[in-house]
Amino acid sequence: MSSVEKILLVDDDLSFCASLCRSLERRGYVVGVAHSVDDAIALCEQFTPNKAVLDLKLETRSGLNLIPVLRQRFPTIKILMLTGYSSIATTVEAIKLGADNYLQKPASTTEILAALEDQTSSTNTSTPELSPPSLDRIEWEHIQRVLTENEGNISETARQLGMHRRTLQRKLQKRPAKK
């Protein structure tokens, strides 16, 4: 086994990806970068990461879809879910699927590396919410949960939620509701 740490970075934000990649490389890590779930799977054919930093909301598919694939292929990999769309539902889903930790963007390189090293994080996840979430936030989290259950299928999600597909698409294009 090599002593060089290899990190798989999967994010569709090109500038964030480039910045984080440079920062990790300066710290001595070998970084494999992908901008989609399919690119990440293809990259893993020749790249064997010890750690992975996955963005939740990618262009076409959720980063959640990649967790079981990585967990099966690399059983000891440390997986960090990183997102600007944090919710309790997606945090729980990521941990259930096998993520070791979950951070909300913006996060520094130091915070990301600390989260990847934290081995007790899955049992020690604390939520910063002190007051109950707003009704809009609850709706956002419910939509995200149903969308995840339907593997990103917007038409089926809209049917299950009892709303028009275009209405759902408009809701998904907005930023998540504040807590």
C-alpha positions as CSV (number, residue, x, y, z in Angstrom):
1,M,0.0,0.0,0.0
2,S,1.3,3.4,-0.9
3,S,1.9,6.1,1.7
4,V,0.6,8.8,-0.7
5,E,-3.0,9.8,0.1
6,K,-5.2,10.0,-3.0
7,I,-8.4,12.0,-3.0
8,L,-11.2,11.8,-5.5
9,L,-12.9,15.2,-5.9
10,V,-16.3,15.3,-7.6
11,D,-17.9,18.7,-8.1
12,D,-19.4,20.5,-11.1
13,D,-18.3,23.9,-9.8
14,L,-15.2,24.2,-12.0
15,S,-13.6,27.1,-10.1
16,F,-14.2,25.6,-6.7
17,C,-12.8,22.3,-7.9
18,A,-9.7,23.8,-9.4
19,S,-9.0,25.8,-6.2
20,L,-9.5,22.9,-3.8
21,C,-7.5,20.6,-6.1
22,R,-4.5,23.0,-6.0
23,S,-4.8,23.4,-2.2
24,L,-4.8,19.7,-1.7
25,E,-1.9,19.1,-4.0
26,R,0.1,21.7,-2.2
27,R,-0.5,19.7,1.0
28,G,0.9,16.6,-0.7
29,Y,-2.2,14.8,-1.8
30,V,-2.7,13.2,-5.3
31,V,-6.1,14.4,-6.5
32,G,-8.3,12.9,-9.2
33,V,-11.0,15.4,-10.4
34,A,-14.3,14.5,-11.9
35,H,-17.3,16.8,-12.7
36,S,-20.1,14.2,-12.8
37,V,-21.0,10.8,-11.4
38,D,-20.2,9.1,-14.7
39,D,-16.8,10.9,-15.0
40,A,-16.0,9.8,-11.4
41,I,-16.9,6.1,-12.1
42,A,-14.7,6.2,-15.3
43,L,-11.8,7.9,-13.4
44,C,-11.9,5.1,-10.7
45,E,-11.0,2.6,-13.4
46,Q,-7.4,3.9,-13.2
47,F,-7.4,5.9,-10.0
48,T,-7.6,4.3,-6.5
49,P,-8.6,6.9,-4.0
50,N,-8.2,6.6,-0.2
51,K,-10.7,9.5,0.3
52,A,-13.5,11.2,-1.6
53,V,-15.1,14.6,-1.5
54,L,-18.4,14.5,-3.3
55,D,-20.7,17.4,-4.1
56,L,-24.4,16.6,-3.4
57,K,-26.0,18.6,-6.3
58,L,-24.2,17.8,-9.6
59,E,-25.4,18.9,-13.0
60,T,-27.3,15.7,-13.9
61,R,-27.3,13.3,-11.0
62,S,-26.9,13.6,-7.2
63,G,-23.5,12.8,-5.6
64,L,-25.5,10.5,-3.4
65,N,-25.6,8.1,-6.3
66,L,-21.9,7.8,-6.2
67,I,-21.6,6.7,-2.5
68,P,-22.7,3.1,-2.9
69,V,-20.5,2.7,-6.0
70,L,-17.4,4.0,-4.2
71,R,-18.2,2.0,-1.0
72,Q,-18.5,-1.2,-3.0
73,R,-15.4,-0.7,-5.1
74,F,-13.2,0.8,-2.2
75,P,-14.6,-0.6,1.1
76,T,-12.2,1.4,3.3
77,I,-12.5,4.8,1.5
78,K,-13.4,7.9,3.6
79,I,-16.3,9.7,2.0
80,L,-17.2,13.3,2.7
81,M,-20.4,14.8,1.3
82,L,-19.9,18.5,0.6
83,T,-22.8,20.7,-0.4
84,G,-24.3,24.2,-0.5
85,Y,-27.8,22.6,-0.2
86,S,-27.6,21.1,3.3
87,S,-30.7,19.5,4.8
88,I,-31.4,17.0,7.5
89,A,-32.9,14.6,5.0
90,T,-29.9,14.6,2.7
91,T,-27.5,14.4,5.7
92,V,-29.3,11.3,7.0
93,E,-29.4,9.8,3.5
94,A,-25.7,10.3,2.8
95,I,-24.8,8.7,6.1
96,K,-27.2,5.8,5.5
97,L,-25.6,5.2,2.1
98,G,-22.1,5.1,3.6
99,A,-20.7,8.6,3.7
100,D,-18.4,9.2,6.7
101,N,-19.1,12.9,7.1
102,Y,-21.1,15.8,5.7
103,L,-20.1,19.4,5.4
104,Q,-21.9,22.5,4.2
105,K,-20.2,24.9,1.7
106,P,-18.3,27.1,2.0
107,A,-15.7,24.9,3.7
108,S,-11.9,25.5,3.8
109,T,-9.4,22.9,2.8
110,T,-8.5,22.5,6.5
111,E,-12.1,21.9,7.4
112,I,-12.5,19.4,4.6
113,L,-9.4,17.4,5.6
114,A,-10.4,17.5,9.3
115,A,-13.9,16.1,8.3
116,L,-12.2,13.3,6.3
117,E,-10.0,12.4,9.2
118,D,-12.9,12.4,11.8
119,Q,-13.8,8.7,12.3
120,T,-16.6,9.4,14.9
121,S,-18.5,11.8,12.7
122,S,-21.2,9.5,11.6
123,T,-22.3,9.0,15.2
124,N,-21.6,12.5,16.2
125,T,-23.4,14.6,13.6
126,S,-24.8,17.7,15.2
127,T,-27.3,20.0,13.5
128,P,-26.8,23.8,14.0
129,E,-30.6,24.4,13.9
130,L,-31.8,25.6,17.3
131,S,-35.3,26.7,16.2
132,P,-37.7,24.6,14.1
133,P,-37.3,24.8,10.4
134,S,-39.6,27.1,8.3
135,L,-42.4,25.6,6.3
136,D,-40.5,26.4,3.1
137,R,-37.5,24.6,4.4
138,I,-39.6,21.5,5.3
139,E,-41.1,21.5,1.8
140,W,-37.6,21.8,0.3
141,E,-36.3,18.8,2.4
142,H,-39.4,16.7,1.5
143,I,-39.0,17.4,-2.2
144,Q,-35.3,16.4,-1.9
145,R,-36.2,13.2,-0.1
146,V,-38.8,12.2,-2.7
147,L,-36.5,13.1,-5.5
148,T,-33.8,11.0,-4.0
149,E,-36.2,8.1,-3.6
150,N,-37.0,8.4,-7.3
151,E,-33.3,8.5,-8.3
152,G,-33.7,12.0,-9.7
153,N,-36.7,11.3,-11.9
154,I,-38.5,14.6,-11.9
155,S,-41.7,13.4,-13.6
156,E,-42.2,10.5,-11.1
157,T,-41.4,12.8,-8.2
158,A,-43.9,15.4,-9.4
159,R,-46.6,12.7,-9.7
160,Q,-45.9,11.5,-6.2
161,L,-46.0,15.0,-4.8
162,G,-49.2,15.8,-6.7
163,M,-47.8,18.8,-8.6
164,H,-47.1,19.7,-12.2
165,R,-43.6,18.7,-13.5
166,R,-42.7,22.3,-14.4
167,T,-43.7,23.6,-11.0
168,L,-41.4,21.1,-9.5
169,Q,-38.6,22.1,-11.9
170,R,-39.0,25.7,-10.9
171,K,-38.9,24.9,-7.2
172,L,-35.7,22.8,-7.8
173,Q,-34.0,25.7,-9.6
174,K,-34.4,28.0,-6.6
175,R,-32.0,28.0,-3.7
176,P,-33.1,25.9,-0.7
177,A,-35.4,27.7,1.7
178,K,-33.8,29.3,4.8
179,K,-34.0,27.4,8.1
